[in-house]
Amino acid sequence: MVDVPALVEQAREGRPRAVARLISLVEGASPQLREVMAALAPLTGGAYVVGLTGSPGVGKSTSTSALVSAYRRQGRRVGVLAVDPSSPFSGGALLGDRVRMSEHASDPGVYIRSMATRGHLGGLAWAAPQAIRVLDAAGCDVILVETVGVGQSEVEIASQADTSVVLLAPGMGDGIQAAKAGILEIGDVYVVNKADRDGADATARELNHMLGLGEARTPGDWRPPIVKTVAARNEGTDEFVAALEKHHAWMAERDVLAERRLRRAAHEIETIAVTALRERIGDLRGDRRLGALARRVVGGTLDPYAAADELVAELTTTGSSSAAG
């Protein structure tokens, strides 16, 4: 068994091994996970969480690395959660993002962690919300969450970040494809990276046009800015950081930040509860009650929705009895 209070205290002191151990407990769904989360709860809420998403090849890792450098120049501690696609053979992360950010590996003010999606859709790993909590409690001022290369509908990052950044690049069809995507609805800041390539201005114009066709905004509403960068040469990074800070200030002034964090906590609670229910339903496979309901559905005496209602009622009653006992 792990000494959780001691581990949390070491993480607060900035010891990377302690942070790594806590995140490993989270990823592995350790039996001590609840104890870990209880210990971290009073220590969280101070970090600014920025999510970066976009299609493969737009330069998410390079942009993330540039942001790390910019925030470190400000003296801020930075945590990076880089979500990599899972290997179909080992199930682990391919670690490509971490390789591209190796220049920060020796900086004690930066913690970089790669996480495997392990088949979870939406561009994030299942354990990402809890890993964010670990980095927050460990004293990171800014947490950068880089998703895997996402498609048009994989926009889960919007439910996990304070500010969502959508990256595009010229010549990749991103501008046209974005018109069809929910991705246009989640961005707080848009970045056209690799702006030294032909077509960068056209991509920015097209994106600006598409944003103009979106929902109507009233005076005072946030209008997502479009920033052009060349992350590989650290060009436009200051403007990128300025856009993030402006959005953070706007949210704080209008209580939007608090509202987003409430929604994030509600989403996290719901996910944990649904997962627990799913596990309990899985435990019923082969159980006579589930089999009896299935036979009634096949026999036409019960429809599947009514059967599901009975199953939920059974689970709720059983759970209440267990809790009372």
C-alpha positions as a printed Julia matrix, in Angstrom:
325×3 Matrix{Float64}:
   0.0     0.0     0.0
   1.15    3.53   -0.79
   1.47    6.21    1.88
  -0.85    8.65    0.1
  -0.48   11.67    2.45
   3.32   11.46    2.21
   3.15   11.1    -1.57
   0.87   14.14   -1.89
   3.19   16.19    0.32
   6.17   15.22   -1.85
   4.23   16.19   -4.97
   3.47   19.58   -3.39
   7.21   20.01   -2.89
   7.69   19.57   -6.63
   9.21   16.1    -6.59
   8.55   14.66  -10.07
   8.65   11.03   -8.94
   5.83   11.66   -6.49
   3.75   13.34   -9.2
   4.46   10.43  -11.54
   3.44    7.91   -8.88
   0.15    9.7    -8.22
  -0.71    9.82  -11.92
   0.19    6.13  -12.24
  -2.25    5.35   -9.41
  -4.89    7.31  -11.33
  -4.18    5.63  -14.67
  -4.17    2.18  -13.12
  -7.46    2.79  -11.26
  -5.69    1.84   -8.04
  -7.77    0.65   -5.06
  -6.36    3.75   -3.34
  -7.71    6.1    -6.04
 -10.49    7.42   -3.8
  -7.98    8.13   -1.03
  -5.77    9.97   -3.53
  -8.63   12.12   -4.82
  -9.78   12.93   -1.27
  -6.27   14.07   -0.35
  -5.95   16.22   -3.49
  -9.38   17.88   -3.32
  -8.46   20.76   -0.93
  -5.31   21.52   -2.94
  -6.85   22.05   -6.37
  -8.4    25.0    -8.2
  -5.37   27.21   -8.68
  -4.16   26.09  -12.1
  -5.17   27.56  -15.46
  -6.0    24.63  -17.76
  -5.45   25.15  -21.49
  -6.49   22.46  -23.97
  -4.89   22.23  -27.4
  -6.55   20.25  -30.14
  -6.5    19.96  -33.91
  -5.89   17.57  -36.76
  -2.72   15.46  -36.93
   0.24   17.38  -38.33
  -0.81   20.93  -37.4
   2.01   21.25  -34.87
   0.29   20.7   -31.53
   3.4    19.39  -29.78
   5.64   22.12  -31.19
   3.09   24.76  -30.19
   2.79   23.26  -26.71
   6.58   23.34  -26.34
   6.63   27.0   -27.4
   3.96   27.82  -24.8
   5.97   26.02  -22.1
   8.99   28.19  -22.92
   6.9    31.37  -22.83
   5.29   30.57  -19.48
   8.62   29.52  -17.98
  10.07   32.91  -18.95
   7.3    34.36  -16.78
   8.46   32.17  -13.91
   5.35   30.01  -13.89
   5.32   26.28  -13.19
   3.92   24.32  -16.09
   2.4    20.86  -16.32
   1.9    19.16  -19.67
  -0.48   16.27  -20.19
   0.17   14.91  -23.68
  -2.4    12.32  -24.72
  -1.0     9.88  -27.26
  -2.84    7.22  -29.22
  -2.54    3.77  -27.71
  -0.33    1.18  -29.31
  -2.53   -1.6   -30.71
   0.12   -4.08  -29.52
   1.15   -2.97  -26.02
  -1.77   -0.66  -25.16
   0.73    1.99  -24.06
   1.32    5.51  -25.34
   3.64    5.98  -28.31
   5.27    8.96  -26.52
   5.83   10.99  -29.69
   4.71   14.21  -28.0
   7.13   13.77  -25.13
  10.04   13.29  -27.53
   9.26   16.6   -29.23
   9.25   18.41  -25.87
  12.53   16.89  -24.66
  14.17   20.35  -24.4
  12.17   20.92  -21.2
  12.97   17.54  -19.65
  15.66   18.9   -17.31
  13.65   21.92  -16.16
  12.39   21.34  -12.58
   9.6    23.86  -13.23
   8.08   21.7   -15.96
   6.36   18.34  -15.59
   5.52   16.44  -18.79
   3.42   13.29  -18.79
   2.24   11.21  -21.74
  -0.95    9.24  -21.33
  -2.41    6.57  -23.58
  -6.02    6.87  -24.72
  -6.47    3.12  -24.13
  -9.3     3.09  -26.62
 -11.14    6.08  -25.11
 -12.66    8.29  -27.81
 -12.85   12.08  -27.84
  -9.14   12.83  -28.07
  -8.44   12.35  -24.35
  -7.55    9.54  -21.98
 -10.2     8.32  -19.52
  -8.01    9.31  -16.58
  -7.24   12.81  -17.9
  -9.52   14.72  -15.45
  -7.9    13.04  -12.44
  -4.4    13.55  -13.89
  -5.2    17.26  -14.28
  -6.14   17.32  -10.6
  -2.78   15.79   -9.68
  -0.85   18.43  -11.64
  -3.04   21.17  -10.17
  -2.46   19.97   -6.61
   1.27   19.63   -7.32
   1.47   23.4    -7.73
   1.4    23.87  -11.5
   0.3    27.39  -12.42
  -0.58   26.41  -15.98
  -1.58   22.96  -17.25
  -1.41   22.36  -21.0
  -3.47   19.4   -22.19
  -2.61   18.27  -25.69
  -5.08   15.88  -27.3
  -4.39   13.25  -29.9
  -4.98   14.32  -33.51
  -8.73   14.67  -33.57
 -11.38   14.58  -36.23
 -14.51   16.66  -36.58
 -16.54   15.33  -33.66
 -13.86   14.49  -31.08
 -14.15   17.63  -28.98
 -14.06   16.31  -25.42
 -11.27   18.74  -24.52
 -13.88   21.52  -24.3
 -15.33   19.86  -21.19
 -11.93   19.59  -19.48
 -10.17   22.91  -20.16
 -10.67   26.49  -19.01
  -9.6    27.67  -22.47
  -9.79   25.51  -25.6
  -7.34   26.18  -28.42
  -7.96   24.85  -31.93
  -4.9    24.65  -34.16
  -5.02   24.61  -37.94
  -2.4    24.73  -40.67
  -2.56   25.95  -44.28
  -2.74   23.43  -47.05
  -4.33   20.68  -44.95
  -7.97   21.34  -45.74
  -8.62   22.32  -42.13
 -10.46   25.52  -42.96
 -12.99   23.87  -45.23
 -13.43   20.82  -43.0
 -13.91   23.0   -39.93
 -17.13   24.34  -41.43
 -18.65   20.88  -40.96
 -17.27   20.28  -37.52
 -18.29   20.77  -33.94
 -14.71   21.89  -33.52
 -15.73   25.41  -34.6
 -18.05   25.57  -31.63
 -15.47   24.77  -28.96
 -12.56   27.07  -29.77
 -11.86   30.04  -27.51
  -8.65   30.82  -29.39
  -7.76   29.73  -32.94
  -4.18   29.36  -34.1
  -3.06   29.08  -37.7
   0.33   27.46  -37.25
   3.0    27.09  -39.94
   2.0    30.58  -41.06
   5.14   30.84  -43.2
   3.51   28.49  -45.7
   1.48   29.59  -48.7
  -2.19   29.86  -47.93
  -1.87   30.91  -44.29
  -3.63   34.23  -44.84
  -6.37   32.51  -46.84
  -6.89   29.96  -44.05
  -7.17   32.75  -41.47
  -9.65   34.66  -43.64
 -11.77   31.59  -44.24
 -11.77   30.75  -40.55
 -12.76   34.31  -39.67
 -15.61   34.07  -42.17
 -16.82   30.78  -40.71
 -16.72   32.19  -37.18
 -18.78   35.14  -38.39
 -21.45   32.73  -39.6
 -21.73   31.17  -36.16
 -24.04   32.07  -33.32
 -24.93   35.72  -32.83
 -22.88   37.57  -30.23
 -23.93   40.51  -28.13
 -21.59   43.32  -27.03
 -19.26   41.99  -24.36
 -19.39   38.4   -25.59
 -16.1    36.7   -26.31
 -15.11   36.6   -29.96
 -12.39   34.0   -30.51
  -9.23   35.62  -31.87
  -7.22   34.09  -34.71
  -3.47   34.05  -34.13
  -0.86   33.16  -36.74
   2.28   31.41  -35.54
   5.34   29.54  -36.7
   5.86   27.48  -33.59
   9.01   25.77  -34.87
  10.71   29.19  -34.97
   8.91   30.54  -31.9
   7.2    33.23  -34.01
   3.84   34.52  -32.81
   4.14   32.79  -29.43
   3.89   36.07  -27.48
   0.67   36.92  -29.34
  -0.59   33.39  -28.62
   0.05   33.77  -24.88
  -1.5    37.25  -24.9
  -4.69   35.81  -26.45
  -4.84   33.1   -23.77
  -4.34   35.6   -20.96
  -6.97   37.91  -22.41
  -9.49   35.07  -22.5
  -8.61   34.05  -18.95
  -9.16   37.61  -17.73
 -12.45   37.89  -19.64
 -13.74   34.67  -18.04
 -12.7    35.76  -14.56
 -14.42   39.15  -14.92
 -17.74   37.6   -15.96
 -17.73   34.51  -13.7
 -17.5    32.35  -16.82
 -14.44   30.61  -15.39
 -16.34   29.53  -12.28
 -19.24   28.31  -14.41
 -16.95   26.26  -16.65
 -15.29   24.66  -13.66
 -18.67   23.78  -12.17
 -19.68   22.13  -15.45
 -16.36   20.3   -15.53
 -16.88   18.95  -12.02
 -20.46   17.92  -12.85
 -19.25   16.12  -15.98
 -16.57   14.33  -13.97
 -19.06   13.21  -11.31
 -21.47   12.0   -13.99
 -18.72   10.04  -15.76
 -17.64    8.33  -12.54
 -21.24    7.48  -11.62
 -22.06    6.12  -15.09
 -18.88    4.04  -15.07
 -19.82    2.57  -11.68
 -23.31    1.73  -12.94
 -21.87    0.16  -16.08
 -19.61   -2.03  -13.98
 -22.55   -3.14  -11.85
 -24.57   -3.98  -14.96
 -21.57   -5.92  -16.28
 -21.55   -7.91  -13.05
 -25.12   -8.99  -13.84
 -24.14  -10.78  -17.05
 -25.22  -14.36  -16.56
 -27.32  -13.3   -13.59
 -30.82  -14.84  -13.52
 -32.5   -11.4   -13.28
 -30.93  -10.13  -16.49
 -31.59  -13.45  -18.19
 -35.25  -13.36  -17.16
 -35.66   -9.85  -18.59
 -33.96  -10.9   -21.83
 -36.32  -13.87  -22.21
 -39.33  -11.6   -21.77
 -38.01   -9.22  -24.44
 -37.39  -12.09  -26.87
 -40.84  -13.48  -26.08
 -42.48  -10.16  -26.88
 -44.01   -9.68  -23.43
 -41.69   -6.8   -22.58
 -40.01   -4.11  -24.65
 -36.3    -3.37  -24.13
 -36.94    0.1   -22.7
 -39.3    -1.27  -20.04
 -36.77   -4.02  -19.34
 -34.04   -1.42  -18.89
 -36.3     0.53  -16.52
 -36.8    -2.6   -14.43
 -33.07   -3.27  -14.39
 -32.27    0.3   -13.28
 -34.94    0.06  -10.56
 -33.42   -3.24   -9.43
 -29.92   -1.78   -9.32
 -31.12    1.31   -7.46
 -32.99   -0.78   -4.89
 -30.03   -3.12   -4.44
 -27.66   -0.15   -4.07
 -29.9     1.51   -1.5
 -30.17   -1.75    0.48
 -26.4    -2.19    0.38
 -25.84    1.4     1.53
 -28.35    0.98    4.35
 -26.72   -2.24    5.46
